[in-house]
């Protein structure tokens, strides 16, 4: 079986891991094809595969596989007449989630940065622009010649400079988001004050090592790989897939500093935010914050709500939730410890808060994001 997936980032490796897990159960022999340029296609000429799982490859590779009689299942949303089925992340759901997050963070304008000559990137950009139009906005679109790295940033930097501010930019993936951030640094454009940058894929290592840390949409790429392999097995067994196109929703919005735009002109509100973040691990409430700042509780609540659009309680709960999610994704810390670190003396209260916010028990969230 051929697996034609780019594995240079976390989501690509997760797709491969999903395929691999199912393949081992089926005793399949896998051949990983990372590149599809003319030289590699010539090297593959004459090699026959029973089936192939592909992700956004060049048309020449699909044609070669089709000519050999290989059954293909696609792992992107790009419509492919040569594929027998497709399993992919739901770009419409992703775009809606991304737009709503950027709007809630206070960005008044929207933009999308994609990759030139990449149909899956174009499709994602179209979906994002459509959601911007529904909110009476227009999304500027830039198609870059490079998908990652810092080569030839001039055109991208000039585009970002021209955008009206404050603007929230959705990038095609985390690597492209890092390129957008490099363009902002080159152009001396402040992140997230002037520009918010949002990636896709939530490659934890890349996202945490950027400056500032990159917000990203976590995707069910492991499940995409597994379900694509299941569909391929079904077709090879002589059955037609019950659903030939399967769209999976994103897992979560992982908020980091690149879109965390809350910075008030009201110094009392700024001091309240700093206090809440510094003491989120303790069982504090609005009364303690007001006493610390030497201000009437109702006055603080009113000024905080007017400036941030959130109550102090809602802000604190959201901040605690983001910290808890990060711990659940990255570590095996017991729930009791996570609850205490989130300011909850009772784990049941922490679980209740988590379920109300996400619809998932913390263990189910951890399982969905488990490193495989």
C-alpha positions in Angstrom: 0.0 0.0 0.0 1.3 3.5 -0.9 0.9 6.3 1.6 1.4 9.6 -0.2 1.4 12.1 2.6 3.8 15.0 3.5 5.1 14.1 7.0 7.2 17.2 7.7 4.7 18.5 10.3 2.7 17.1 13.2 -0.6 16.8 11.3 1.1 14.9 8.5 2.7 12.5 10.9 -0.6 12.1 12.7 -2.3 11.1 9.4 0.5 8.6 8.8 0.2 7.2 12.4 -3.6 6.7 11.9 -3.0 4.8 8.7 -0.1 2.8 10.3 -2.2 1.7 13.3 -4.9 0.2 11.0 -2.4 -1.2 8.5 -0.7 -3.2 11.2 -4.0 -4.8 12.1 -4.5 -5.8 8.4 -0.9 -6.9 7.9 -0.4 -4.4 5.1 3.0 -3.6 3.8 3.2 0.2 3.6 5.4 2.3 1.2 5.8 6.0 2.2 5.9 8.3 -0.8 6.8 11.8 0.5 7.6 13.5 -2.8 5.8 13.6 -6.2 8.1 15.6 -8.4 9.0 14.2 -11.9 12.2 12.6 -10.8 10.5 10.6 -8.0 7.6 9.6 -10.3 10.1 8.2 -12.8 11.7 6.2 -10.0 8.2 4.8 -9.1 7.4 3.9 -12.6 6.6 0.2 -12.8 6.0 -0.2 -9.1 2.5 -1.5 -8.5 0.4 -0.8 -5.4 -3.0 -2.4 -4.5 -4.1 0.7 -2.8 -3.0 4.2 -1.9 -3.9 6.9 0.6 -3.0 10.3 -0.6 -3.1 13.9 0.6 -3.1 16.9 -1.7 -0.6 15.5 -4.3 0.2 16.6 -7.9 -2.2 15.4 -10.6 0.6 13.4 -12.2 0.9 11.1 -9.2 -2.9 10.4 -9.2 -2.8 9.7 -12.9 0.1 7.3 -12.5 -1.6 5.4 -9.7 -4.9 5.3 -11.7 -3.2 4.0 -14.8 -1.7 1.1 -12.7 -5.2 0.3 -11.4 -4.4 1.4 -7.8 -7.4 2.1 -5.6 -7.0 5.6 -4.2 -8.5 7.2 -1.1 -7.9 10.9 -0.5 -7.3 12.5 2.9 -8.1 16.1 1.9 -11.3 17.8 0.8 -10.1 18.4 -2.7 -12.6 16.7 -5.1 -10.7 14.0 -7.0 -12.5 12.1 -9.9 -9.8 9.4 -9.6 -10.3 8.7 -5.9 -12.9 6.1 -4.8 -13.5 8.1 -1.6 -12.2 10.8 0.8 -11.9 11.4 4.5 -10.9 14.9 5.5 -11.2 17.7 8.0 -14.3 19.8 7.7 -13.0 23.1 6.2 -16.4 24.9 6.7 -16.4 24.0 10.4 -12.7 25.0 10.7 -13.4 28.4 8.9 -16.4 29.2 11.1 -14.4 28.4 14.3 -11.4 30.4 13.1 -13.5 33.4 12.1 -15.6 33.4 15.3 -12.4 33.2 17.5 -10.7 36.1 15.7 -13.9 38.2 15.9 -14.3 37.5 19.6 -10.6 38.5 20.2 -11.5 41.9 18.8 -10.0 41.8 15.3 -12.2 44.0 13.1 -10.7 42.8 9.7 -9.9 39.4 8.4 -7.5 37.8 6.0 -6.3 34.4 4.7 -2.8 33.4 3.7 -2.5 30.3 1.6 -0.2 28.5 -0.7 -0.2 29.1 -4.5 -1.3 26.2 -6.7 -2.6 24.1 -3.8 -6.3 23.3 -4.3 -6.9 22.3 -0.6 -5.5 25.7 0.4 -7.7 27.6 -2.1 -10.7 25.7 -0.7 -9.9 26.6 2.9 -9.5 30.3 1.8 -12.9 30.3 0.1 -14.6 28.9 3.1 -13.0 31.5 5.4 -13.9 34.3 3.1 -17.5 33.1 3.0 -17.8 33.2 6.8 -16.3 36.7 6.8 -19.0 37.8 4.3 -21.7 36.5 6.5 -20.6 38.9 9.2 -20.6 41.8 6.7 -16.8 41.7 6.3 -14.4 40.9 3.4 -11.4 38.6 3.8 -8.3 39.6 1.9 -6.5 36.6 0.4 -2.8 36.1 -0.3 -1.3 33.1 -2.1 2.3 32.7 -1.3 4.9 30.9 -3.4 6.4 29.3 -0.3 4.6 27.1 2.2 7.1 27.6 5.0 10.5 29.1 5.9 11.7 32.7 5.7 12.8 32.9 2.1 11.6 35.9 0.0 9.3 37.5 2.6 9.1 40.8 0.7 5.7 40.2 -1.0 4.1 38.7 2.1 5.4 41.5 4.3 4.1 44.2 1.9 0.7 42.5 1.8 0.4 42.4 5.6 1.4 46.0 5.9 -1.3 47.0 3.5 -4.1 45.2 5.4 -6.4 47.4 7.5 -5.7 47.0 11.3 -6.4 45.3 13.6 -6.6 42.2 11.4 -6.9 38.5 12.2 -5.1 36.3 9.7 -5.9 32.6 9.3 -3.0 30.7 7.7 -3.3 27.5 5.7 -1.4 25.6 8.4 1.0 26.1 11.3 4.1 26.3 9.0 2.5 29.0 6.9 1.4 30.8 10.1 5.0 30.9 11.2 6.0 32.4 7.9 3.3 35.1 8.4 4.7 35.9 11.8 8.2 36.2 10.3 6.8 38.7 7.8 5.2 40.6 10.7 8.6 40.7 12.6 10.4 41.8 9.4 7.8 44.6 8.8 7.9 45.6 12.5 4.1 44.8 12.8 3.0 44.1 16.4 1.5 40.7 17.2 -1.3 40.5 18.4 -1.9 44.2 18.8 -2.1 45.0 15.1 -2.2 41.5 13.6 -3.5 38.2 15.1 -2.1 35.0 13.5 -4.0 31.7 13.7 -2.6 28.4 12.4 -4.1 25.1 11.6 -3.0 21.7 12.9 -1.7 22.6 16.4 1.8 21.2 16.0 2.5 21.7 19.7 6.3 22.0 19.3 6.1 24.5 16.5 3.3 26.5 18.2 5.0 26.8 21.6 8.4 27.7 20.1 7.2 30.7 18.0 7.4 34.2 19.5 4.7 34.9 20.5 3.3 31.4 20.9 1.0 30.5 18.0 -2.8 29.9 18.4 -3.9 27.0 16.3 -6.9 24.9 15.5 -6.4 21.3 16.5 -7.4 18.8 13.8 -8.5 15.1 14.0 -5.7 14.1 11.6 -5.0 10.8 13.3 -8.6 9.8 12.9 -8.5 11.0 9.3 -5.7 8.6 8.6 -7.4 5.7 10.4 -10.8 6.2 8.7 -9.1 6.6 5.3 -7.4 3.3 5.8 -10.7 1.7 6.9 -12.3 3.0 3.7 -9.5 1.7 1.5 -9.9 -1.8 3.1 -13.6 -1.7 2.5 -13.1 -0.9 -1.2 -10.4 -3.5 -1.7 -12.8 -6.1 -0.2 -15.2 -5.3 -3.0 -17.6 -3.1 -1.2 -18.7 0.4 -1.9 -18.2 2.9 1.0 -21.4 3.7 2.8 -20.3 7.4 2.6 -17.7 8.2 -0.1 -16.9 11.6 1.4 -16.5 11.8 5.2 -15.9 15.2 6.8 -14.6 15.3 10.4 -14.9 18.4 12.6 -11.9 20.1 14.3 -11.0 19.0 17.8 -10.5 22.3 19.5 -9.4 26.0 19.3 -6.0 26.2 21.1 -5.5 29.8 22.1 -2.0 31.1 22.7 -0.4 34.6 22.7 -0.6 35.2 18.9 -4.3 36.0 19.1 -4.6 36.9 22.8 -5.4 40.6 22.1 -6.9 41.6 25.5 -5.0 44.7 26.5 -7.1 47.5 28.0 -6.6 51.2 28.0 -8.1 51.0 31.5 -5.2 50.4 33.9 -7.5 48.9 36.5 -8.7 46.3 34.1 -5.1 45.5 33.1 -4.1 45.0 36.8 -7.2 42.8 37.3 -6.2 40.6 34.3 -2.6 40.3 35.6 -3.9 39.4 39.0 -6.3 36.8 37.6 -3.6 35.1 35.5 -1.1 35.1 38.4 -3.6 33.6 40.9 -5.6 31.3 38.6 -4.3 28.3 40.4 -5.9 29.4 43.7 -9.6 29.5 44.6 -10.0 33.3 44.1 -13.1 35.2 43.2 -14.2 38.7 42.2 -14.2 39.9 45.8 -10.6 39.1 46.3 -9.6 40.9 43.1 -11.5 44.0 44.1 -10.0 44.0 47.6 -6.5 43.7 46.2 -7.0 46.5 43.7 -8.8 48.6 46.4 -11.8 49.3 44.3 -15.5 48.6 44.8 -16.6 45.2 43.5 -19.5 46.5 41.4 -17.3 49.3 39.9 -14.6 46.7 38.9 -17.2 44.3 37.4 -18.7 47.2 35.4 -15.4 48.5 34.1 -14.1 45.0 33.3 -17.3 44.0 31.4 -17.4 47.2 29.4 -13.8 46.9 28.4 -13.4 43.2 27.7 -17.0 42.1 27.0 -16.6 39.4 29.6 -17.3 39.1 33.3 -14.3 38.6 35.6 -15.7 35.1 36.4 -16.0 34.2 32.7 -12.4 35.5 32.0 -11.0 33.5 34.9 -12.9 30.3 33.9 -11.7 30.7 30.3 -8.1 31.2 31.3 -8.2 28.2 33.7 -9.8 26.1 30.9 -7.0 26.9 28.5 -4.3 25.9 31.0 -6.1 22.7 31.9 -6.5 21.8 28.2 -2.8 22.3 27.6 -1.9 20.0 30.6 -4.3 17.4 29.4 -2.9 17.4 25.9 0.8 17.3 26.9 1.0 15.4 30.2 -0.4 12.5 32.1 -1.0 14.6 35.2 -3.9 13.1 37.3 -7.2 15.0 37.2 -7.0 15.8 40.9 -3.7 17.7 40.4 -5.1 19.5 37.3 -8.2 20.5 39.3 -6.0 21.9 42.2 -3.8 23.8 39.7 -7.0 25.3 38.2 -8.1 26.7 41.5 -10.7 23.9 42.3 -10.5 22.2 45.7 -13.0 19.5 44.4 -12.3 17.6 41.3 -16.0 17.2 40.7 -16.4 21.0 40.4 -13.5 21.1 37.9 -15.0 18.3 35.8 -18.4 20.0 35.8 -16.8 23.3 34.6 -14.9 21.4 31.9 -17.9 19.5 30.6 -20.0 22.6 30.5 -17.4 24.4 28.5 -16.4 21.6 26.1 -19.1 19.0 26.2 -16.4 16.5 27.0 -15.2 14.8 30.2 -11.5 15.8 30.7 -10.5 12.1 30.2 -12.3 12.1 26.8 -10.6 15.3 25.8 -7.2 13.8 26.8 -8.0 10.7 24.8 -8.9 12.7 21.7 -5.6 14.6 21.8 -3.4 11.7 22.9 0.1 11.6 21.4 0.2 8.3 19.4 
